[in-house]
């Protein structure tokens, strides 16, 4: 009789514990690539027997976060994250899993906001100190000759420093590729520091880019001109940014860069559609409270939600979310980049030229406080008298300034992006686990480098971290899953 009572007692108290450990409720704040990737990888890595419910909250009316489009004169262009590297394997997987089309360089379809093979010039505020050649031709052989000649021009100006720069970038990319290794051999990381040290990337966050490049023998001219214009375009900052962010920026200036036809935001949409989530659009989270065994999220719509795990997948730097108890994370400022889209025509007189045809497809700039913009690039040439341009600047481009730069302005769209952290070495990182319990922060990794792919890599780690801490074992990718097949094909390149 006593044995039966003991057995019944154990069963009653053991059964609820078993049930709770095989289920999980997750709330994700943000539907950009970070938030959508967390949802995707939770589904990808969870045991088939686990019951996981996922809510995703997005304050805007469309998913995608900083992967956004803008309409200019009835046509759509990338306004946020526009380009991807050929070795951004998670992004490639997302695109293929969602049945999206990749737009590679030289695509003949409508422009998505980039012109990969156009000429470029370096503007010092008074004149172009360097320009590549542009020849209008439909013959591939002519394009190859011009491309080869432009490489010769670059080598003539910067010499063997170009090779040393490329080696520096390739070493960094090869280290980053460790994050695609098998889940059986790759740890789950609780901090960004651990994650970077494991891949051999941490030291690059301790010095600025200029120091790193000088230490490997790059010429001052290359650093002052070509490398500076790349960091200004990609991160709106100078070569004083941390070394890892700088290396990622340089990698994003190489060849074979790609995008998704119709907009990169579709990757986030595809992941959310595949991940069986409860999506809440136009609903911002205003507070997150820790109640011990669950979190309570209160929204702008007056709703309250409870979940065992809360994931913040937006930068906390400029949002007003109240945490209870309060959090303490390293202070960080965002670098604002103003993207101004203009459909019209540049004024050649502003650049000291006699015709619009002489203005390069990409007008890049050196670091000089007197230059009011970071870059001006051609998005699409409609005809000889009408072009759509994208202007990057650190400050808003007022109409009086735009009227000096453009002779014609039919449409003008202004966007102010809190685009990425303001990088400063040595970088200090917020934790992935904000409260030591079950409140996670994907964007802690952005202090290393902020891109679509780095957000996906951080999200993959956070998803594995959530599952391992909740279920008590390190999850691995389920064999036979659809994305496992894609990964296997991609990893042959590695």
Secondary structure, DSSP 8 states (H G I E B T S, - for coil): -HHHHHHHHHHHHHHHHHHHHTEEEEEEE--SHHHHHHHHHHHHHS-TT-EEEEEEEESSSSS-TT--EEEETTEEEE-S---B-TT-HHHHHHHHHTT--EE-TT--SS--S--TT--EEEE-SSSEEEE------S-HHHHHHHHHHHHHHHHHHHTTHHHHHHHHHHHHHHHHGGGGS-TTTS---SSHHHHHHHHT-GGGGSSBHHHHHHHTT--HHHIIIIIHHHHHHHHSS-TTSBHHHHHHHHHTTSSS-BEETT-THHHHHHHHHHTT-EEEET--EEEEEE-SS-EEEEETTS-EEEESEEEE-S-TTS---EEES--------EEEEEEEEEEEEE-GGGGT-S-GGGS-SEEEE-S-TT---SEEEEEEEEETTEEEEEEEESS---HHHHHHHEEEEEEEEEEEEEEEE---SS-----SBSSSSSEEEGGGGGGT--SHHHHHHHHHHHHHHHHHHHHSS-----TT-HHHHHHHHHHTT-
